[in-house]
Amino acid sequence: MKLIAVALIAAVAFAAPVASAQQTTKQANPAAEETPDFLHLSGIMAQQQMRHIKLWFAGAAGNWPLADEIDGLKEGFDDVAKLLGDDIAQQHVGDAMAELEKSVDAKDRDNFVVAFDKLSVGCNACHHTLDHAFIVIQRPALLPYSNQNFSPQK
């Protein structure tokens, strides 16, 4: 019983400074309170990574309607630009995204593979520019969506 009481007191003692710091941040920057969590860079990048994976498996399977995940990627890069106040992502991935769109529209798997690899290179160049070179993007090797069939349906 004493152990539980000590743990509870410790939790409250550690939580109070954190809550106070969060409140101070919100008072100093009221816009921070208005910014939804999904607009924070790490959240956007996590979504982008999942879209990148899904796009690869859709395009590799020739499921062109599903490969339309490109729109989600474009929106994600737009969110990055809003958050960073710069077009750095567009500078690195814009050409590859345009090539990907063309290859999906043309249902051209060979060009899709080339454009997808260019997108990954662009992502890595952007990470390098932003001092995040330790984040390296590549073609996915495993399908994380075991509950989805990526084969085109007839």
C-alpha positions in Angstrom: 0.0 0.0 0.0 2.8 2.4 0.9 4.5 1.6 -2.5 1.3 2.6 -4.4 1.0 5.8 -2.4 4.7 6.7 -3.1 4.2 5.9 -6.8 1.1 8.1 -6.9 2.9 11.0 -5.2 5.8 10.7 -7.6 3.5 10.7 -10.6 1.8 13.9 -9.4 5.1 15.5 -8.6 6.4 14.8 -12.1 3.2 15.7 -13.9 2.8 19.1 -12.3 5.9 20.7 -13.9 5.0 19.2 -17.3 1.5 20.6 -17.2 2.8 23.9 -16.0 5.4 24.0 -18.9 2.6 23.1 -21.4 0.4 25.9 -20.1 3.2 28.4 -20.2 3.9 27.4 -23.9 0.3 27.9 -24.8 0.2 31.3 -23.1 3.4 32.4 -24.9 2.2 31.0 -28.2 -1.6 30.9 -28.5 -1.4 29.5 -32.0 0.2 26.3 -30.5 -3.1 25.5 -28.9 -4.9 25.8 -32.3 -2.5 23.6 -34.2 -3.9 20.1 -34.5 -1.5 17.2 -33.7 -1.6 16.0 -37.3 0.0 19.2 -38.4 3.2 18.5 -36.5 6.0 17.4 -38.7 6.5 14.0 -37.1 2.8 13.1 -37.6 2.9 14.3 -41.2 6.0 12.3 -41.9 4.5 9.2 -40.4 1.5 9.5 -42.7 3.8 10.2 -45.6 5.8 7.1 -44.9 2.6 4.9 -44.8 1.4 6.5 -48.1 4.8 5.9 -49.7 4.5 2.2 -48.7 1.0 1.8 -49.9 1.8 3.6 -53.2 4.7 1.2 -53.9 2.6 -1.9 -53.4 -0.3 -0.6 -55.4 1.9 0.5 -58.3 4.0 -2.7 -58.2 0.8 -4.8 -58.4 -0.6 -2.6 -61.2 -3.5 -1.5 -59.1 -3.7 1.9 -60.6 -6.9 3.2 -58.9 -5.3 2.3 -55.5 -2.0 4.0 -56.7 -4.0 7.2 -56.6 -2.5 7.6 -53.1 -0.4 10.2 -54.8 -3.0 12.8 -53.9 -2.5 12.0 -50.3 1.3 12.4 -50.7 0.9 15.7 -52.4 -1.4 17.0 -49.6 1.2 15.8 -47.1 4.0 17.7 -48.8 1.7 20.8 -48.9 1.3 20.4 -45.1 5.1 20.2 -44.7 5.4 23.4 -46.7 2.8 25.1 -44.5 4.6 23.9 -41.3 8.1 24.8 -42.4 7.1 28.0 -44.3 9.2 26.9 -47.2 8.9 24.9 -50.4 11.9 22.7 -49.6 9.9 19.5 -50.0 8.6 20.6 -53.4 12.2 21.4 -54.4 13.3 17.9 -53.6 10.2 15.7 -54.6 8.2 17.9 -57.0 9.6 16.5 -60.2 9.4 12.9 -59.0 5.7 13.4 -57.9 4.9 14.8 -61.4 6.5 11.7 -63.0 4.6 9.4 -60.6 1.3 11.0 -61.5 2.1 10.6 -65.2 3.1 6.9 -64.8 -0.1 6.1 -62.8 -2.3 7.9 -65.3 -0.6 6.0 -68.1 -0.6 2.7 -66.2 3.1 2.4 -67.0 4.7 0.2 -64.4 8.3 0.6 -65.7 8.1 4.4 -65.5 6.3 4.1 -62.1 9.3 2.2 -60.7 11.8 4.8 -61.9 9.7 7.7 -60.6 9.1 6.0 -57.3 12.8 5.5 -56.8 13.3 9.2 -57.7 10.8 10.1 -55.0 12.7 8.1 -52.4 15.9 9.8 -53.5 14.2 13.2 -53.2 12.9 12.4 -49.7 16.4 11.5 -48.6 17.9 14.6 -50.1 15.3 16.7 -48.2 16.0 14.9 -45.0 19.7 15.6 -45.6 19.1 19.3 -46.2 17.1 19.5 -43.0 19.8 17.7 -40.9 17.8 14.5 -40.7 20.0 12.4 -42.9 19.7 9.6 -40.4 16.1 9.0 -41.8 16.6 7.0 -45.0 13.7 6.1 -47.2 13.8 3.2 -49.6 11.5 0.8 -51.5 9.4 -1.1 -49.0 10.3 -4.8 -48.7 7.4 -6.0 -46.6 3.7 -5.2 -46.9 2.4 -3.9 -43.5 -1.2 -4.1 -44.7 -1.9 -7.8 -44.2 -5.6 -7.2 -44.3 -5.6 -5.6 -47.8 -5.3 -7.2 -51.1 -3.3 -5.0 -53.5 -4.0 -7.1 -56.6 -6.3 -5.3 -59.1 -9.9 -6.5 -58.9 -11.9 -7.3 -62.0 
